[in-house]
Amino acid sequence: MAIYNINLDIFNSIKSNQKDNSGLNLLMPIATPAQLLTNSWILPSLEDLLFYAVAEGQETIPAHKFLTALKATGLCTGDPRLKECMDTLKETLKNTSDGVTLDRHLFKKCVQSNIVLLTQAFRKKFVIPDFQSFSSHIDELYESAKNLTEGQVADYIPQLAKFSSDLWGVSLCTVDGQRHSVGDTKEPFCLQSCVKPLKYAVAVHDHGTEHVHSFIGKEPSGLRFNKLFLDEDDKPHNPMVNAGAIVCSSLIKVKSVTLSFTLLNVTWFHCGYGIQCRFQSERESGDRNFAIGYYMKEKKCFPDGTDMTSVLDFYFQLCAIEVTCESASVMAATLANGGICPITGERVLSPEAVRNTLSLMHSCGMYDFSGQFAFHVGLPAKSGVAGGILLVVPNVMGIVCWSPPLDKLGNSVRGIQFCTDLVEHFNFHNYDNLRHFAKKHDPRREGGDQRVKSVINLLFAAYTGDVSALRRFALSSIDMEQRDYDSRTALHVAAAEGHTEVVRFLLEACKVNPEPRDRWGSTPIDEAVQFGHNDVVSILQNHLEKNSTSDGSDTKTQP
Ligand code: GLU
């Protein structure tokens, strides 16, 4: 299907020019009293603006064009926040002559009930403004991990052993509910240990941090996840290892978990024969977990009155819950969004529960690879034996990767590769510097945004003769030859202003091109001549002569 590149400039400029802070119409002609009385002078509504933006000069909009443009913003037609719009669209199209085309009036009718969300989307106000380009990078990372063939599919129960090692899917959901999926993202798989953070979050949400941690520690254990071992206070080390997760299961109620999943609007395959089989298999192969359970019972790790064997059953059932990458990405996004589900707007978990959960995922979420993962990827994550990885980029998005082949430490081979590549490309690592590290991409900003700021800062420093600012820019590996919209460089500006020190710094320390031409064909020497800065003229001339004699050729001149 064709991708329509909607030009939103009209939309943005009309809207921002409409009013200044005093509420007065600035750029539009003032309405006459007669116009006001007859109501013939009306500022375009948000619905009108959206129509103009999508229609691109046409009188009508084919519905698929609107839907394609909507998809490019990251919103899905199935998003519950767009229900009214989609229902009205369906009804409206039934009554049109061709079943496809919407005129302005019909279009407005369809979008009006969700106009705030739609306006945000089309004005690129979501956390990932350029969602299409971001998604295509994700697809590239997905493709490169697809080629990996290492790893073993878990086979301790038949329900896991049946999976093909070719299965591979990645879904993401941002805190604004923008969604993207690639690969086998509709295929159900068991949450297994990926359910541990959710269980813990529900426990803290229901009982508070203090209560939960009177039963469970917060330290990485340094031991295998299913080790029969407690900390020096005879408590499980943390909720991400089996012992801690079993105690967590004793603190929560079936009702709370069900409610959380429902609020998340997550499709989960919890009932019927499927879960019964998986649960039975888990239980039959769960000797180690029984051993842990009995040991913890002896050590009084459970709240008084706990029936340990039913807690274990609940633990096995929770491991056996099936999700898809698509549905689980909403859970991960809820953790990224401080506990509010991005697509329903409902608070599912308290901010305290989410913060605790992310901290523990960060330090203990990836089995015996947790330290390395925190070092290389720097993001909270939890993996499971079915090959799932729940990855959270706090305040930005949740990502779920799934591929059954596991490495020796029990993490999905393709999943780990994807997470590592993700932070190689984007500055999502917790300790990536968002202000100065220019080599990684920041999808939170519009492509041009960062560049424009950097050109302005550079040219302004050249204009004011601030060599120390320019030195800082050069040290942070900013391109010192950047041009503004008139193709003018810092050297043009410094030469025109007669700042000899700046000119010397740019030529000698930064080795910038001494003869760039701006859009009118002027070089820095032309500027210095025009404004009578003879000292600058001689610096530039000497530099050019020196360079042409030293390497025997003229310095390159950019067109
Ligand atoms: N059901 C598995 C167990 O309790 C979960 C394993 C995992 O995903 O880490 O041992």
Residues whose N, C-alpha, C, O or C-beta is under 5 A from the ligand:
A	BS01	LIG	Q192 S193 C319 S383 G384 V385 A386
